[in-house]
Amino acid sequence: MADLTWIFFSSMIINNFTLMLFLGLCPFLGVSGKIDTALRMGAADTFVLVMTAVAVWVLNTFVLARTPYLRLIAFIIVIAGLVQIVEMVIKKLSPVLFRALGIYLPLITTNCAVLALAIFQTNREYTFLQGIVFAVGSGAGLSLALVLMASIRESIELADVPAVCRGTALVLMIAGSLSLAFMGFAGLLSSS
Amino acid sequence: MNGMVSHAHMHGGGGPPTGRKAPPAREDLLKGFWRENPVLIQLLGLCPTLAVTNSVANSVVMGIATFFVLVGSSFLVSLVRRRVPNEVRIATYIVIIATFVTVAEMILQALVPVIYKQLGAFVALIVVNCIILGRQEAFAGKNPVGRSVLDAVGMGVGFMIMMLIMGSVREVLGSGTLLGVSLFGPRFEPWVIMVLPPGGFFTLAFVLLAIAWWKERTAKQAKAAGAHELAAAERAA
């Protein structure tokens, strides 16, 4: 149990995917303009991450044990297919949720966080339960970073920023400061 | 590298494409160096640009691996572009890219095992580097083999230039070394933050700032020069 708690907090805060490992930066820079969209993106991300964790566990246990060189190709195909299936299922079961997630769902295929999750999970040889917890923690971390970024961007929208700094440079500087803050969590749990 | 940058400068750095007389082949190659630089201008492939640039050696290896995958995939995609049905083209591109990344992974593992270990998952993550899929979708899937390879070489070199800039700045400031050689001697107190994650964000932010500032300045100068000429012409009339 302690093991699972550690995985959860490590993936959510200490090794935050976005701010510490630079994964999933595209949505972080792209859809972090409003808190509302950031939350939805985070939810969609978490959902796909958990589904991926399940799929990767199945692949690793039953298919890829004897063909490690096919790992990358298998992962990326499964992720692409999975996102498509998830999209269809949500559309069928809950059109409201589908409309809320909108364009963000298909975009997740090319989100490096998802493939990274698959690779980390394989390299660290997580069990089924550990994999799920890792996925939920990473998803929570992504959402946390997205929402933090969106709140900051919403509140500086009317600030008097020099024209040269506007746009990506400003967002990157905010991200750097956030990342700096998250470094403080490094000692939260000792890694032994 | 310096020579290449200044060359690209002369060719395409002057803001609006006024002197676009270059033959298409040269244009295909050179646009990626600067004017359409994938990282700087299109803001693609940011994850590796920030994640593995904490030393020059890592940046160079990552740059070469990405270059290899990009050129290889562009070549193959362009070769098969007429045989691939439109509906499954993205899936086909991804499988081709993943194959080349697997090859690159094995080569790196054999040749530079230490750096391979430092790069970790980011070698495999070349698959989801948006620069590569972007070039297949935007260029190689529609153009003949020769042009696609030139385009890929240009974009690959553009990516490498950015990796080198980021890697040099972060290693020099963060460790006081360049390619492992000490630059300032033992009295230099390294800015450790530059080799840690926040340093990546800050370095890229400042590079983008510098470019924006430089662009604004040249635009102002061009405007001033234009006004000056106009005034002179009016005086002459």
Boltz contact constraints between the chains, C-beta under 6 A:
constraints:
  - contact:
      token1: [A, 20]
      token2: [B, 197]
      max_distance: 6.0
  - contact:
      token1: [A, 22]
      token2: [B, 47]
      max_distance: 6.0
  - contact:
      token1: [A, 22]
      token2: [B, 50]
      max_distance: 6.0
  - contact:
      token1: [A, 22]
      token2: [B, 51]
      max_distance: 6.0
  - contact:
      token1: [A, 25]
      token2: [B, 46]
      max_distance: 6.0
  - contact:
      token1: [A, 25]
      token2: [B, 47]
      max_distance: 6.0
  - contact:
      token1: [A, 72]
      token2: [B, 98]
      max_distance: 6.0
  - contact:
      token1: [A, 72]
      token2: [B, 101]
      max_distance: 6.0
  - contact:
      token1: [A, 72]
      token2: [B, 102]
      max_distance: 6.0
  - contact:
      token1: [A, 72]
      token2: [B, 124]
      max_distance: 6.0
  - contact:
      token1: [A, 73]
      token2: [B, 98]
      max_distance: 6.0
  - contact:
      token1: [A, 76]
      token2: [B, 94]
      max_distance: 6.0
  - contact:
      token1: [A, 76]
      token2: [B, 98]
      max_distance: 6.0
  - contact:
      token1: [A, 76]
      token2: [B, 127]
      max_distance: 6.0
  - contact:
      token1: [A, 110]
      token2: [B, 128]
      max_distance: 6.0
  - contact:
      token1: [A, 112]
      token2: [B, 47]
      max_distance: 6.0
  - contact:
      token1: [A, 112]
      token2: [B, 125]
      max_distance: 6.0
  - contact:
      token1: [A, 112]
      token2: [B, 128]
      max_distance: 6.0
  - contact:
      token1: [A, 115]
      token2: [B, 128]
      max_distance: 6.0
  - contact:
      token1: [A, 116]
      token2: [B, 121]
      max_distance: 6.0
  - contact:
      token1: [A, 119]
      token2: [B, 121]
      max_distance: 6.0
  - contact:
      token1: [A, 119]
      token2: [B, 124]
      max_distance: 6.0
  - contact:
      token1: [A, 164]
      token2: [B, 212]
      max_distance: 6.0
  - contact:
      token1: [A, 164]
      token2: [B, 213]
      max_distance: 6.0
  - contact:
      token1: [A, 168]
      token2: [B, 208]
      max_distance: 6.0
  - contact:
      token1: [A, 169]
      token2: [B, 205]
      max_distance: 6.0
  - contact:
      token1: [A, 169]
      token2: [B, 208]
      max_distance: 6.0
  - contact:
      token1: [A, 169]
      token2: [B, 209]
      max_distance: 6.0
  - contact:
      token1: [A, 172]
      token2: [B, 201]
      max_distance: 6.0
  - contact:
      token1: [A, 172]
      token2: [B, 204]
      max_distance: 6.0
  - contact:
      token1: [A, 172]
      token2: [B, 205]
      max_distance: 6.0
  - contact:
      token1: [A, 173]
      token2: [B, 205]
      max_distance: 6.0
  - contact:
      token1: [A, 175]
      token2: [B, 201]
      max_distance: 6.0
  - contact:
      token1: [A, 176]
      token2: [B, 198]
      max_distance: 6.0
  - contact:
      token1: [A, 176]
      token2: [B, 201]
      max_distance: 6.0
  - contact:
      token1: [A, 176]
      token2: [B, 202]
      max_distance: 6.0
  - contact:
      token1: [A, 179]
      token2: [B, 197]
      max_distance: 6.0
  - contact:
      token1: [A, 179]
      token2: [B, 198]
      max_distance: 6.0
  - contact:
      token1: [A, 179]
      token2: [B, 201]
      max_distance: 6.0
  - contact:
      token1: [A, 180]
      token2: [B, 198]
      max_distance: 6.0
